[in-house]
């Protein structure tokens, strides 16, 4: 059984949280990362569940993004809420970003892949949802785990 420590060290996790903070700095958008070792559900279905469990659908502008990873099944899903999804769906942004992250994963570069994807999502969030004067952090930046 693969555990999270096989993929990310504590220092890696801290760097990922810093990337989330950086990505959210110039946008009202929110990014969450969720990692779990196992799930009996299909990856997209489980990602949707986690999306709602973490309250990502509750952001004011509906501009939250989830990076979901299941280590045992080697599943990875990026899920954007309605507000951001409507803006980037046309140019297949999520699939393109997902492929770039997965390419890093295939090389064993888990932290780097996540950081790359997070910063890329943050850049799109900044374009479509620039920060406001009271750019409050609606969701925690730390990695959630199950």
DARA-V426745 format. One record per residue. N is the residue number from 1. RES is the residue in one letter. PSI is psi in degrees with one decimal (NA if undefined). D_LAST is the distance of its C-alpha to the last C-alpha in Angstrom with 1 decimal. Layout:
n=<N | N>
res=<RES | RES>
psi=<PSI | PSI>
d_last=<D_LAST | D_LAST>
This chain:
n=<1 | 2 | 3 | 4 | 5 | 6 | 7 | 8 | 9 | 10 | 11 | 12 | 13 | 14 | 15 | 16 | 17 | 18 | 19 | 20 | 21 | 22 | 23 | 24 | 25 | 26 | 27 | 28 | 29 | 30 | 31 | 32 | 33 | 34 | 35 | 36 | 37 | 38 | 39 | 40 | 41 | 42 | 43 | 44 | 45 | 46 | 47 | 48 | 49 | 50 | 51 | 52 | 53 | 54 | 55 | 56 | 57 | 58 | 59 | 60 | 61 | 62 | 63 | 64 | 65 | 66 | 67 | 68 | 69 | 70 | 71 | 72 | 73 | 74 | 75 | 76 | 77 | 78 | 79 | 80 | 81 | 82 | 83 | 84 | 85 | 86 | 87 | 88 | 89 | 90 | 91 | 92 | 93 | 94 | 95 | 96 | 97 | 98 | 99 | 100 | 101 | 102 | 103 | 104 | 105 | 106 | 107 | 108 | 109 | 110 | 111 | 112 | 113 | 114 | 115 | 116 | 117 | 118 | 119 | 120 | 121 | 122 | 123 | 124 | 125 | 126 | 127 | 128 | 129 | 130 | 131 | 132 | 133 | 134 | 135 | 136 | 137 | 138 | 139 | 140 | 141 | 142 | 143 | 144 | 145 | 146>
res=<X | X | X | X | X | X | X | X | X | X | X | X | X | X | X | X | X | X | X | X | X | X | X | X | X | X | X | X | X | X | X | X | X | X | X | X | X | X | X | X | X | X | X | X | X | X | X | X | X | X | X | X | X | X | X | X | X | X | X | X | X | X | X | X | X | X | X | X | X | X | X | X | X | X | X | X | X | X | X | X | X | X | X | X | X | X | X | X | X | X | X | X | X | X | X | X | X | X | X | X | X | X | X | X | X | X | X | X | X | X | X | X | X | X | X | X | X | X | X | X | X | X | X | X | X | X | X | X | X | X | X | X | X | X | X | X | X | X | X | X | X | X | X | X | X | X>
psi=<129.5 | 134.0 | 169.2 | -37.1 | -19.4 | -17.7 | -40.5 | 131.1 | 171.4 | -41.5 | -39.1 | -45.3 | -41.6 | -39.5 | -36.6 | -42.0 | -40.3 | -38.1 | -41.0 | -47.0 | -44.0 | -44.7 | -32.7 | -7.6 | -38.9 | 26.3 | 157.5 | -4.3 | 161.9 | 140.6 | 132.3 | 147.8 | 130.4 | 129.5 | 131.9 | 156.1 | -31.7 | 152.2 | 140.7 | -3.1 | 161.4 | 143.2 | -46.3 | -40.3 | -44.5 | -39.5 | -40.8 | -42.9 | -48.6 | -40.5 | -48.1 | -37.9 | -37.3 | -2.4 | 22.9 | -26.7 | -2.5 | 3.4 | 148.8 | -46.1 | 8.6 | 46.2 | 38.0 | 153.3 | 135.3 | 132.0 | 110.7 | 131.1 | 132.6 | 112.9 | -42.1 | -41.3 | -1.3 | 41.6 | 142.4 | 128.8 | 138.5 | 127.2 | 119.8 | 145.4 | 172.4 | -44.9 | -50.4 | -35.6 | -40.2 | -30.9 | -35.0 | -5.7 | -35.5 | -44.1 | 22.4 | 38.1 | -47.1 | -43.8 | -41.4 | -42.6 | -42.9 | -45.4 | -39.9 | -40.7 | -45.9 | -37.0 | -37.6 | -44.5 | -42.2 | -25.4 | 4.7 | 11.7 | 68.4 | -49.5 | -48.1 | -40.8 | -45.7 | -45.7 | -43.7 | -48.8 | -40.9 | -47.0 | -35.9 | -43.0 | -41.3 | -38.3 | -40.5 | -40.2 | -40.2 | -40.3 | -46.3 | -23.8 | 69.4 | 156.5 | 152.5 | 174.1 | -41.3 | 61.5 | 78.2 | 150.5 | 105.9 | -24.0 | 150.4 | 152.8 | -15.3 | 158.6 | 129.0 | 150.1 | 148.9 | NA>
d_last=<14.2 | 13.1 | 10.7 | 9.9 | 13.1 | 15.0 | 14.6 | 14.4 | 16.1 | 15.9 | 19.0 | 17.6 | 14.8 | 17.7 | 19.8 | 17.3 | 17.1 | 20.9 | 21.2 | 19.4 | 21.8 | 24.7 | 23.9 | 23.8 | 26.9 | 29.5 | 27.8 | 26.8 | 23.8 | 20.2 | 17.6 | 13.8 | 11.5 | 7.9 | 6.6 | 4.6 | 7.0 | 8.3 | 9.4 | 12.8 | 13.7 | 15.8 | 14.1 | 16.1 | 15.5 | 11.7 | 12.2 | 14.7 | 12.5 | 9.9 | 13.2 | 14.6 | 11.7 | 11.8 | 15.6 | 16.5 | 19.3 | 20.8 | 22.3 | 26.1 | 27.1 | 24.2 | 23.6 | 19.8 | 18.1 | 14.6 | 13.8 | 11.1 | 10.4 | 9.4 | 10.8 | 12.3 | 14.0 | 14.8 | 14.2 | 14.7 | 15.6 | 17.2 | 17.8 | 20.4 | 21.5 | 25.0 | 26.9 | 25.9 | 25.6 | 29.2 | 30.4 | 29.0 | 28.8 | 32.5 | 32.3 | 29.2 | 27.3 | 23.7 | 24.7 | 26.7 | 24.0 | 21.4 | 24.1 | 24.8 | 21.2 | 20.9 | 24.3 | 22.9 | 20.0 | 22.7 | 24.5 | 21.6 | 21.5 | 17.8 | 18.2 | 21.5 | 20.4 | 17.8 | 20.3 | 23.0 | 21.2 | 20.2 | 23.8 | 25.2 | 23.3 | 24.5 | 28.0 | 28.0 | 26.7 | 29.5 | 32.1 | 31.2 | 29.9 | 31.7 | 30.9 | 33.0 | 34.7 | 32.0 | 29.0 | 26.4 | 22.8 | 21.3 | 17.6 | 15.9 | 16.0 | 13.2 | 10.2 | 7.1 | 3.8 | 0.0>
